[in-house]
Amino acid sequence: MNFSFAQNVSVYQQLASGMQALPQLLPHSPASLLSLLRSQIDLLLEQQIAATLWVKLPPGKIWHSEIQRYHQRLTMSGVVHTLHIQETKTGVEQEQAAPSSQQVRATNTKQGNSPVLTQTPRLSKASVQEHSNASPTSSFSQSFLVQSVPNSDELQREYFVMVLSSQYCCLILAHRPFRTRKNNLAKANTKKTAPLLAVTIFEGQIIQLVLDVMKQAITPKSSLLMPADFICPSAPEPTLISQLLAKQLQQQDEIYRQRTTKRLAKMQQKNQKLQENLQLKDEYLSNVCQELRAPLTHMKTALSLLNSPHLKIASKQRYFQMLKQECDRQNALITGVFDLVQLERDLPQMPLEVVRLSEVVPGVVSIYQPLAREKGIMVAYTVGTELPAVWCVSGGLRQIVINLLSNSIKFTPKGGQVWVQGRLQGDYVQLEFRDTGIGIADSEIPKIFERFYRLRPTTTEDSGSVGLGLSIVQLLLSRCSGSVSVRSKLNEGSIFRVRLAIALGDAS
C-alpha cells in the first residue's frame, strides 16, 4: 500500500505560522544534533517508554543506527511497519536520477498499542514488500512508500525527531535557513554549509498541532501511522526532563572531549610540520651560505695573488679571468636562489595555460645553437606541429626546455650531439632530451634533483653550474601533473624524458 503527501508539509512552517512567538532556534552542527537524538534514545530505553517516532534525519548510517538501537533494546514485541518518504520525480528525472538524498524511511513498530515510526536506510520501490521477521522484538514487517509534494524546498531543508507517547512527548526540529547574498563578496562563501538552527519543544499542544497537520496531509488515511484517539500529554514529568538534560550534558561533554582530542592531534601534526619546515629552511640556508662562500674564497685568493710585485702578465690575466668566472658564478647562484624562492612562493597560485611544444622548443634551440657550434656540438630537434597542446604554468615550459637543453650542451664534449624530440605517449606528450655527453654515474642519479647538487666534472673544465636547474624543472612539473625521468651511463650520454598532461579540459 502506497501513501503520499497531499500538500507541501513543513514542520518549521507549521511552527512559524501556528505560534505567536517561535522559540529561539540555536545554531547546531550535525554532531550536536546527533547528540540530541542520542539523548532522546537513551532516555526512552532507560525508562522503557514505547513511543511513536516520526523522524526525518540526514542521510548516513550513524543516524539510522540510533533508531535501530531503540528497536533492538526495547523489550516488547509487536508489528513493524516501514514507511518510505521521498520526493516525487517526473518520468525523465526518475530515469536520470538515483534515489533522492532526501529519501526517508520510517518504521512503524507497534509496541503493544504504540507504533514507532523511524528512519532506516534507503530502499527502492522494488523493495517495498511484506516479509516475515523471526526476531523476538518484531514478528512481522511490512513496508510502504510515501511520496512528498515535488519541489518541497522547506521540507528538504529541515530534519526533525518527534517522540509521541502517553508518558512523554518531544519535538526536535533542525532547520537550515536560505542563504541571503547582500553583495558579490558573499559569492566566495557559497560552498560553505550554513549551520542548522535547532529547537527542542515539550509543549504537548504544539506537538499535537504539528502531528494533526501531518496526519491530515498523508493520503490515504491509515491507522497504521498513528491511533486516531492519541492525544499528546500537556508536558512531560519534571523528572524525565531532568534526566534528559543530564544525558544531553553528558553527550555535549563527549563531543567536547572528541573535538579537543581531534584539535590536539591536528595541532601536533601542524607543529611537527612546522618543525620539519624549519629544519628544511635551516638546511637550505646552510647550503646557500656554503655555496656563496666558495666563489668568495676563490676571489679573495685571486685578489691576494694579484698584489704580488713579481707577478707575470700571463698569471695576472689568468687571475683576472678567475675573478670574472667566480663573479659570474656567484651572480648565477644568487639569481638561481632568488628564482627558486619566488617560484616556491608563487607556484601554487599560478594558473595553468595551454601551450604547444612546437611554439616553444624551436625558439629555445635557436638561442643555444651558436653556443653549441662554438663547442663543436650538433643540436637537432623533432617536434611536430600535430602534437596536442599540454598544460603548464605561464612561461614554465620554456624554462623547462632551457634548463634541460643547457645541461645537455654543458655536459657534452666537443664533437658530441644533442637531440630534442617530442612524441605522443597515451594521455601525455613526452619531450626527450638525448645527448652523447659525459653521462651520470648510477650512484649520482638519485641526487641530481637535489638543490645545489652538481655533477663532478670528468675533465679539468668546471661546468659553472649552481645545481638548481633540475630542482626548478621538477618543481614546475609538479604544478602541472607532469614528471621527469632520466637514464644515463658514464661516458655514453644521458636521456631526460619529460611528460606533460594533454590539455583535454579545464585545469586549476
VEXDREN-2710 file (C-alpha; in Angstrom, 1 decimal):
% VEXDREN-2710
k/r/px/py/pz
1/MET/0.0/0.0/0.0
2/ASN/1.4/3.4/-1.0
3/PHE/1.0/6.7/0.7
4/SER/1.7/10.3/-0.3
5/PHE/1.5/13.9/1.0
6/ALA/-1.4/15.7/-0.4
7/GLN/0.3/19.1/0.2
8/ASN/3.6/20.6/0.9
9/VAL/4.2/19.9/4.6
10/SER/7.0/21.6/6.6
11/VAL/7.3/21.3/10.4
12/TYR/9.1/24.5/10.5
13/GLN/6.5/26.4/8.6
14/GLN/3.8/24.9/10.8
15/LEU/5.5/26.2/14.0
16/ALA/6.3/29.6/12.4
17/SER/2.6/30.1/11.4
18/GLY/0.9/28.4/14.3
19/MET/2.8/30.0/17.2
20/GLN/2.8/33.7/18.2
21/ALA/6.4/33.6/19.2
22/LEU/8.6/30.8/17.8
23/PRO/11.2/29.8/20.4
24/GLN/14.7/30.9/19.5
25/LEU/16.5/28.5/17.2
26/LEU/20.1/28.0/18.2
27/PRO/22.9/27.0/15.7
28/HIS/23.8/23.4/15.8
29/SER/26.4/21.3/14.0
30/PRO/25.5/17.8/12.7
31/ALA/27.4/16.3/15.7
32/SER/25.5/18.3/18.3
33/LEU/22.2/17.4/16.5
34/LEU/23.1/13.8/16.7
35/SER/23.8/14.1/20.4
36/LEU/20.3/15.4/20.9
37/LEU/18.9/12.3/19.1
38/ARG/21.1/10.0/21.2
39/SER/19.9/11.7/24.4
40/GLN/16.3/11.0/23.4
41/ILE/17.0/7.4/22.6
42/ASP/19.0/6.9/25.8
43/LEU/16.0/8.3/27.9
44/LEU/13.4/6.1/26.1
45/LEU/15.5/3.0/26.6
46/GLU/16.3/3.7/30.2
47/GLN/12.6/4.3/31.0
48/GLN/11.4/1.6/28.6
49/ILE/9.0/4.0/27.0
50/ALA/7.2/2.6/24.0
51/ALA/6.9/5.7/21.8
52/THR/6.0/6.6/18.3
53/LEU/8.9/8.2/16.5
54/TRP/8.3/10.4/13.5
55/VAL/11.6/11.3/12.1
56/LYS/13.3/12.9/9.1
57/LEU/17.0/12.5/9.5
58/PRO/20.1/13.4/7.4
59/PRO/21.5/10.5/5.2
60/GLY/24.0/8.3/6.8
61/LYS/24.2/5.0/8.7
62/ILE/25.1/6.7/12.0
63/TRP/21.7/8.4/12.2
64/HIS/19.8/5.2/11.3
65/SER/21.8/3.1/13.8
66/GLU/20.4/5.2/16.7
67/ILE/16.8/4.3/15.7
68/GLN/17.7/0.7/15.2
69/ARG/19.3/0.7/18.6
70/TYR/16.0/1.8/20.1
71/HIS/14.2/-1.1/18.3
72/GLN/16.6/-3.7/19.3
73/ARG/16.8/-2.8/23.0
74/LEU/13.1/-2.3/23.6
75/THR/11.9/-5.4/25.4
76/MET/8.4/-5.5/23.8
77/SER/7.3/-7.3/20.6
78/GLY/4.8/-6.4/18.0
79/VAL/4.4/-5.5/14.3
80/VAL/7.0/-3.5/12.4
81/HIS/5.9/-1.2/9.5
82/THR/8.4/0.7/7.3
83/LEU/7.4/3.9/5.6
84/HIS/9.4/5.4/2.8
85/ILE/9.1/9.1/2.2
86/GLN/10.7/10.5/-0.9
87/GLU/10.2/13.5/-3.2
88/THR/8.1/12.7/-6.3
89/LYS/10.0/12.9/-9.5
90/THR/8.9/13.2/-13.1
91/GLY/9.5/10.4/-15.6
92/VAL/12.6/11.9/-17.0
93/GLU/14.0/12.6/-13.5
94/GLN/13.4/9.1/-12.4
95/GLU/15.4/7.8/-15.3
96/GLN/18.3/10.2/-14.8
97/ALA/18.5/10.4/-11.0
98/ALA/19.4/8.0/-8.3
99/PRO/17.2/7.7/-5.2
100/SER/16.8/11.2/-3.7
101/SER/19.2/12.2/-1.0
102/GLN/16.1/13.4/0.9
103/GLN/14.6/9.9/0.9
104/VAL/13.3/8.9/4.3
105/ARG/12.3/5.6/5.6
106/ALA/10.1/5.4/8.7
107/THR/9.5/2.2/10.6
108/ASN/6.2/1.8/12.5
109/THR/6.8/-0.7/15.3
110/LYS/3.8/-1.5/17.4
111/GLN/4.9/-2.0/21.0
112/GLY/1.5/-3.2/22.2
113/ASN/-0.7/-0.2/21.2
114/SER/2.2/2.2/20.5
115/PRO/3.6/2.2/16.9
116/VAL/7.1/3.5/16.2
117/LEU/7.9/5.4/13.0
118/THR/11.6/5.5/12.3
119/GLN/14.1/6.3/9.5
120/THR/16.1/3.4/8.1
121/PRO/18.5/3.0/5.1
122/ARG/17.1/3.8/1.6
123/LEU/15.1/1.2/-0.4
124/SER/13.9/1.2/-4.0
125/LYS/10.3/0.7/-4.9
126/ALA/11.0/-2.9/-5.7
127/SER/11.9/-3.5/-2.1
128/VAL/8.5/-2.3/-0.8
129/GLN/7.1/-5.6/0.2
130/GLU/5.9/-7.6/3.2
131/HIS/8.2/-10.1/4.8
132/SER/8.4/-12.2/8.0
133/ASN/10.8/-11.5/10.8
134/ALA/11.7/-14.1/13.3
135/SER/13.3/-11.8/15.9
136/PRO/11.7/-11.7/19.3
137/THR/11.1/-8.0/19.2
138/SER/9.3/-7.9/15.9
139/SER/7.3/-10.8/14.5
140/PHE/6.0/-9.2/11.3
141/SER/7.3/-6.4/9.0
142/GLN/5.6/-4.5/6.2
143/SER/6.8/-1.6/4.0
144/PHE/5.1/1.3/2.4
145/LEU/6.1/4.1/0.0
146/VAL/5.2/7.7/0.8
147/GLN/5.9/10.4/-1.7
148/SER/6.1/14.1/-0.8
149/VAL/5.0/17.0/-2.9
150/PRO/7.5/17.9/-5.6
151/ASN/9.9/20.8/-5.1
152/SER/9.1/21.0/-1.4
153/ASP/12.1/23.2/-0.6
154/GLU/11.2/23.8/3.0
155/LEU/10.8/20.1/3.8
156/GLN/14.2/19.3/2.2
157/ARG/15.9/21.9/4.4
158/GLU/14.7/20.5/7.7
159/TYR/15.2/17.5/9.9
160/PHE/13.1/16.5/12.9
161/VAL/12.5/13.9/15.6
162/MET/9.0/13.7/17.1
163/VAL/8.6/11.4/20.1
164/LEU/5.0/10.6/20.9
165/SER/3.7/8.5/23.9
166/SER/1.2/8.9/26.7
167/GLN/4.1/9.5/29.1
168/TYR/6.4/11.7/27.2
169/CYS/6.3/13.9/24.0
170/CYS/9.1/15.9/22.5
171/LEU/9.9/17.6/19.2
172/ILE/13.4/18.3/18.0
173/LEU/13.4/20.5/14.8
174/ALA/16.5/21.5/12.9
175/HIS/16.1/24.0/10.0
176/ARG/18.7/25.2/7.5
177/PRO/17.7/28.8/6.5
178/PHE/18.1/30.1/3.0
179/ARG/21.3/31.9/2.4
180/THR/21.0/35.6/1.5
181/ARG/23.6/37.4/-0.6
182/LYS/23.9/41.0/0.3
183/ASN/26.7/41.7/-2.1
184/ASN/29.0/40.0/-4.6
185/LEU/31.6/39.2/-1.8
186/ALA/29.2/36.6/-0.4
187/LYS/29.6/34.5/-3.5
188/ALA/33.0/33.4/-2.3
189/ASN/31.4/31.5/0.6
190/THR/28.6/29.8/-1.4
191/LYS/30.2/26.4/-0.9
192/LYS/30.2/26.7/2.9
193/THR/27.4/24.9/4.5
194/ALA/25.1/27.1/6.7
195/PRO/24.7/25.9/10.3
196/LEU/21.5/24.1/11.3
197/LEU/19.1/26.1/13.5
198/ALA/17.5/23.8/16.1
199/VAL/14.9/24.0/18.8
200/THR/13.5/21.4/21.3
201/ILE/9.8/21.7/22.2
202/PHE/8.0/19.8/25.0
203/GLU/4.6/21.5/24.9
204/GLY/2.0/18.8/24.0
205/GLN/-0.4/21.3/22.5
206/ILE/2.2/22.5/19.9
207/ILE/3.4/19.0/19.1
208/GLN/-0.3/17.8/18.7
209/LEU/-0.9/20.6/16.2
210/VAL/2.1/19.5/14.1
211/LEU/1.0/15.9/14.3
212/ASP/-2.5/16.6/13.3
213/VAL/-1.4/18.6/10.2
214/MET/0.9/15.8/9.1
215/LYS/-1.7/13.1/9.6
216/GLN/-4.2/15.1/7.6
217/ALA/-1.7/15.6/4.8
218/ILE/-0.9/11.9/4.3
219/THR/-3.3/10.1/1.9
220/PRO/-4.9/7.6/2.1
221/LYS/-5.7/7.7/5.8
222/SER/-4.4/4.8/7.8
223/SER/-4.5/3.8/11.5
224/LEU/-1.1/2.2/11.0
225/LEU/0.6/5.6/11.2
226/MET/-0.9/6.7/14.5
227/PRO/-4.0/5.8/16.5
228/ALA/-6.8/8.3/15.8
229/ASP/-7.5/8.9/19.5
230/PHE/-3.9/9.7/20.5
231/ILE/-3.5/12.9/22.5
232/CYS/-0.2/14.4/23.5
233/PRO/0.2/15.0/27.2
234/SER/0.5/18.7/28.1
235/ALA/4.0/18.4/29.5
236/PRO/6.4/15.6/30.4
237/GLU/7.1/14.8/34.0
238/PRO/9.9/17.1/35.5
239/THR/12.0/14.0/36.4
240/LEU/12.1/13.0/32.7
241/ILE/13.1/16.5/31.7
242/SER/15.9/16.5/34.3
243/GLN/17.1/13.1/33.2
244/LEU/17.1/14.2/29.5
245/LEU/19.1/17.4/30.3
246/ALA/21.6/15.3/32.2
247/LYS/22.1/13.0/29.3
248/GLN/22.4/15.9/26.9
249/LEU/25.1/17.4/29.1
250/GLN/26.9/14.0/29.0
251/GLN/26.7/13.9/25.2
252/GLN/28.0/17.5/24.9
253/ASP/30.9/16.7/27.2
254/GLU/31.7/13.7/25.0
255/ILE/31.5/15.9/21.9
256/TYR/33.8/18.5/23.5
257/ARG/36.3/15.7/24.5
258/GLN/36.3/14.3/21.0
259/ARG/36.7/17.8/19.4
260/THR/39.5/18.6/21.9
261/THR/41.3/15.3/21.0
262/LYS/41.0/16.0/17.3
263/ARG/42.2/19.6/17.6
264/LEU/45.1/18.5/19.8
265/ALA/46.1/15.9/17.1
266/LYS/45.8/18.5/14.4
267/MET/47.9/20.9/16.4
268/GLN/50.5/18.3/16.9
269/GLN/50.6/17.5/13.2
270/LYS/50.9/21.2/12.4
271/ASN/53.7/21.6/15.0
272/GLN/55.5/18.6/13.5
273/LYS/55.2/20.0/10.0
274/LEU/56.4/23.4/11.2
275/GLN/59.4/21.8/12.8
276/GLU/60.2/19.9/9.6
277/ASN/59.8/23.1/7.6
278/LEU/62.2/24.9/10.0
279/GLN/64.7/22.1/9.7
280/LEU/64.5/22.3/5.9
281/LYS/64.9/26.0/5.9
282/ASP/67.9/25.7/8.2
283/GLU/69.5/23.2/5.8
284/TYR/68.6/25.4/2.8
285/LEU/70.2/28.5/4.4
286/SER/73.3/26.4/5.3
287/ASN/73.6/25.2/1.7
288/VAL/73.2/28.7/0.3
289/CYS/75.9/30.1/2.7
290/GLN/78.2/27.2/1.8
291/GLU/77.7/27.8/-2.0
292/LEU/78.3/31.6/-1.6
293/ARG/81.4/31.0/0.4
294/ALA/83.2/29.0/-2.3
295/PRO/83.4/31.8/-5.0
296/LEU/84.2/34.4/-2.4
297/THR/87.2/32.3/-1.3
298/HIS/88.4/31.9/-4.8
299/MET/88.0/35.7/-5.5
300/LYS/89.8/36.5/-2.3
301/THR/92.7/34.2/-3.3
302/ALA/92.9/35.7/-6.7
303/LEU/93.0/39.3/-5.3
304/SER/95.8/38.4/-2.9
305/LEU/97.9/36.9/-5.6
306/LEU/97.3/40.0/-7.9
307/ASN/99.1/42.1/-5.2
308/SER/102.3/40.2/-5.7
309/PRO/105.0/42.6/-7.1
310/HIS/106.7/39.8/-9.1
311/LEU/103.5/38.5/-10.8
312/LYS/103.9/37.9/-14.5
313/ILE/101.5/39.2/-17.1
314/ALA/100.2/35.8/-18.1
315/SER/99.5/34.9/-14.5
316/LYS/97.8/38.2/-13.9
317/GLN/95.5/37.6/-16.8
318/ARG/94.7/34.1/-15.5
319/TYR/93.8/35.5/-12.1
320/PHE/91.6/38.2/-13.7
321/GLN/89.9/35.5/-15.6
322/MET/89.4/33.6/-12.4
323/LEU/87.8/36.7/-10.8
324/LYS/85.4/37.1/-13.7
325/GLN/84.5/33.5/-13.6
326/GLU/83.8/33.4/-9.9
327/CYS/81.8/36.7/-10.1
328/ASP/79.7/35.2/-12.8
329/ARG/79.2/32.0/-10.7
330/GLN/78.1/34.0/-7.7
331/ASN/75.8/36.1/-9.7
332/ALA/74.2/33.0/-11.2
333/LEU/73.9/31.4/-7.8
334/ILE/72.1/34.5/-6.3
335/THR/69.8/34.7/-9.3
336/GLY/69.0/31.0/-9.1
337/VAL/68.3/31.1/-5.4
338/PHE/66.0/34.2/-5.9
339/ASP/64.2/32.5/-8.8
340/LEU/63.7/29.3/-6.8
341/VAL/62.3/31.1/-3.7
342/GLN/60.0/33.2/-5.8
343/LEU/58.8/30.1/-7.7
344/GLU/58.1/28.2/-4.5
345/ARG/56.1/31.1/-3.2
346/ASP/54.0/31.9/-6.3
347/LEU/53.7/28.5/-7.9
348/PRO/50.6/27.2/-6.0
349/GLN/48.6/30.2/-7.1
350/MET/49.9/30.3/-10.7
351/PRO/47.2/29.3/-13.2
352/LEU/47.9/26.7/-15.9
353/GLU/47.8/27.6/-19.5
354/VAL/47.5/25.7/-22.8
355/VAL/50.8/25.7/-24.7
356/ARG/52.2/23.7/-27.7
357/LEU/55.7/22.3/-27.8
358/SER/56.1/23.4/-31.4
359/GLU/55.7/27.1/-30.2
360/VAL/58.5/26.9/-27.6
361/VAL/61.1/24.3/-28.5
362/PRO/62.3/25.8/-31.8
363/GLY/62.9/29.2/-30.3
364/VAL/64.9/27.9/-27.4
365/VAL/67.0/25.6/-29.6
366/SER/67.8/28.6/-31.9
367/ILE/69.2/30.5/-28.9
368/TYR/71.6/27.8/-27.9
369/GLN/72.8/26.7/-31.4
370/PRO/75.5/29.4/-31.5
371/LEU/76.9/28.2/-28.2
372/ALA/76.7/24.6/-29.4
373/ARG/78.5/25.4/-32.7
374/GLU/81.2/27.2/-30.7
375/LYS/81.8/23.9/-28.7
376/GLY/81.6/21.8/-31.9
377/ILE/78.3/20.2/-30.8
378/MET/75.5/19.3/-33.2
379/VAL/72.0/20.2/-31.9
380/ALA/68.8/19.0/-33.6
381/TYR/65.1/18.8/-32.7
382/THR/62.0/17.0/-33.9
383/VAL/58.8/18.4/-32.6
384/GLY/55.8/18.1/-34.9
385/THR/53.1/20.7/-35.1
386/GLU/50.5/18.0/-34.9
387/LEU/51.3/17.2/-31.3
388/PRO/48.4/18.2/-28.9
389/ALA/48.7/21.1/-26.6
390/VAL/49.7/20.5/-23.0
391/TRP/49.1/22.1/-19.6
392/CYS/51.9/24.2/-18.0
393/VAL/52.2/27.4/-15.9
394/SER/52.9/30.6/-17.8
395/GLY/56.5/30.5/-19.1
396/GLY/57.1/27.2/-17.4
397/LEU/57.6/25.1/-20.5
398/ARG/60.2/27.5/-21.8
399/GLN/62.1/27.4/-18.5
400/ILE/62.0/23.6/-18.5
401/VAL/63.4/23.4/-22.1
402/ILE/66.1/26.0/-21.3
403/ASN/67.4/24.1/-18.2
404/LEU/67.4/20.7/-19.8
405/LEU/68.9/21.8/-23.1
406/SER/71.6/23.9/-21.5
407/ASN/72.5/20.9/-19.2
408/SER/72.8/18.6/-22.3
409/ILE/75.1/21.1/-24.1
410/LYS/77.1/21.9/-20.9
411/PHE/78.0/18.2/-20.2
412/THR/78.6/17.1/-23.8
413/PRO/82.2/17.3/-25.0
414/LYS/83.4/18.7/-28.3
415/GLY/82.1/16.7/-31.3
416/GLY/79.1/15.4/-29.4
417/GLN/75.4/15.5/-30.3
418/VAL/72.2/16.7/-28.6
419/TRP/68.7/15.8/-29.8
420/VAL/65.3/17.1/-28.7
421/GLN/62.3/15.1/-29.7
422/GLY/58.6/15.3/-28.9
423/ARG/56.1/12.4/-29.2
424/LEU/52.7/11.3/-28.1
425/GLN/52.6/8.8/-25.2
426/GLY/49.0/7.9/-24.2
427/ASP/47.4/10.8/-22.3
428/TYR/50.8/12.6/-22.2
429/VAL/53.2/14.4/-24.5
430/GLN/56.7/13.3/-24.0
431/LEU/59.7/15.6/-24.6
432/GLU/63.0/13.8/-24.7
433/PHE/66.5/15.3/-24.4
434/ARG/69.2/12.9/-25.5
435/ASP/72.9/13.7/-25.6
436/THR/76.3/11.9/-26.1
437/GLY/77.8/13.6/-23.0
438/ILE/79.8/12.5/-20.1
439/GLY/76.9/10.7/-18.5
440/ILE/75.9/10.2/-14.9
441/ALA/77.0/7.5/-12.5
442/ASP/74.3/5.3/-11.1
443/SER/75.1/6.4/-7.6
444/GLU/74.6/10.1/-8.6
445/ILE/71.3/9.7/-10.5
446/PRO/69.1/9.9/-7.3
447/LYS/70.9/13.0/-6.2
448/ILE/70.8/15.2/-9.3
449/PHE/67.4/16.7/-8.5
450/GLU/68.5/17.9/-5.1
451/ARG/69.2/21.6/-4.6
452/PHE/72.8/22.7/-5.2
453/TYR/73.9/19.3/-6.2
454/ARG/76.4/19.5/-9.0
455/LEU/77.9/16.7/-11.1
456/ARG/81.6/16.2/-10.6
457/PRO/83.2/17.1/-14.0
458/THR/85.3/14.3/-15.6
459/THR/87.7/16.9/-17.1
460/THR/89.6/19.9/-15.6
461/GLU/86.9/22.3/-17.0
462/ASP/84.4/23.4/-14.4
463/SER/80.9/23.4/-15.7
464/GLY/80.0/26.6/-13.7
465/SER/76.6/25.0/-12.7
466/VAL/74.9/26.1/-9.4
467/GLY/72.9/22.9/-9.1
468/LEU/69.4/24.5/-9.2
469/GLY/68.2/23.9/-12.7
470/LEU/66.8/20.3/-12.3
471/SER/65.2/21.3/-9.0
472/ILE/63.3/24.1/-10.8
473/VAL/62.3/21.7/-13.6
474/GLN/60.9/19.2/-11.1
475/LEU/59.0/21.9/-9.2
476/LEU/57.4/23.3/-12.3
477/LEU/56.3/19.8/-13.4
478/SER/54.7/19.1/-10.1
479/ARG/52.4/22.0/-10.6
480/CYS/51.0/20.7/-13.9
481/SER/50.9/17.0/-13.1
482/GLY/53.9/16.3/-15.1
483/SER/57.0/14.2/-14.4
484/VAL/60.7/13.9/-15.4
485/SER/62.9/10.8/-15.5
486/VAL/66.5/10.1/-16.5
487/ARG/68.5/7.2/-17.9
488/SER/72.3/7.6/-18.2
489/LYS/75.6/5.7/-18.5
490/LEU/79.0/7.1/-17.8
491/ASN/80.9/8.3/-20.9
492/GLU/77.9/7.3/-23.2
493/GLY/75.4/10.1/-22.5
494/SER/72.1/10.8/-20.9
495/ILE/68.3/10.8/-21.7
496/PHE/65.9/13.1/-19.9
497/ARG/62.3/12.4/-20.5
498/VAL/59.6/15.0/-19.6
499/ARG/55.9/14.0/-19.6
500/LEU/53.2/16.7/-19.8
501/ALA/49.5/16.2/-19.5
502/ILE/47.5/16.8/-22.7
503/ALA/45.1/19.8/-22.3
504/LEU/41.8/18.0/-22.7
505/GLY/39.7/20.1/-20.3
506/ASP/39.8/22.8/-17.7
507/ALA/42.6/23.0/-15.2
508/SER/43.0/25.0/-12.0
END
